[in-house]
Amino acid sequence: MTIDRGRVRWQCRRALLELDLVFARFLDRHFDRLSDDQLADLDDLLRCDDYDIWGMVNGSKPCEEQRWKEMIALLREP
């Protein structure tokens, strides 16, 4: 199954301003270099609620899914 990079990029636009800023930085730094497996993990992560993703990024909520931990680490990069 091939994941549409354009669709995933569009889904990185979030309603929560703080998260939108984090994803904007992530897109600039990492998005074009993601492997297909990483893209699939990101696509899955983006199905979560903004507040859940924000909690995982800011450390107030643990990341329960092992496959998302790499994406969360990339999103946390300053």
N, C-alpha and C positions, 0 to 999 in steps of 0.2 A: 504494500500500500504506500503510495507516494503522498506526502503531506504538502499542501500548497503553502509555500513560504510566504506568499503575499497575504494569504488569509491569516496566517499566524502572526505576521507583522502587524496587521490591522487589529487583531485581538489584543495585542500588547498595549493598545490605547485603553486606558482605564479611567473610570469615573473618579476614583480617589486621587486627588492631586499628588500627594506624596508618592503613591505607587506609579502614577503616570510619569513622574520625573525619574524614578528609578528605572523604569522600563525604557525611557528615552535614552538614558546613558548606556544601558545594556545593549540596546539596538545598535547604537553607534560603535560600541567596542567589540561586541561578540557575535551578533546575530549572523552575519555573513559567513562566519567560520564554523557554525554549528554543524555537527554531523547529522545524518538522518535520524539516528537514535536519540541524540540530544534534542532535535527538533520535535520528535514524537513526545519526549518527556515534557518539553515546554508546552506543547499543545495540550497535553493532559493537565498540566498544572494550571493553565489558563482557564480551565473549566471551573475552578474554585472561585468562591466569592472574594471580592477585593479585600475585605477585612481579614479573611483567612490568609490570603497571600501576604498582605502587609504584616500580619502577625509573625509569619514565618521569616520574612525578610528582616524585621526589626528585632527578632529574637524573643518576642513575648509569647509566641506559640511554637511548640516543637514541630518540626517537620517529620511527620509520621511515615511518609512514603520515601523509602530508600532511593528510589529512582529520581526523585525531585531534588535531592540534597545538592547535587552538582549545580543545578540551575539556581537554587537559592544562594549558594556560595557566589556564583557569578553576579547575581543581582545585588548582593551585599557589598561587592567591591566598591571602594570609594572613588 
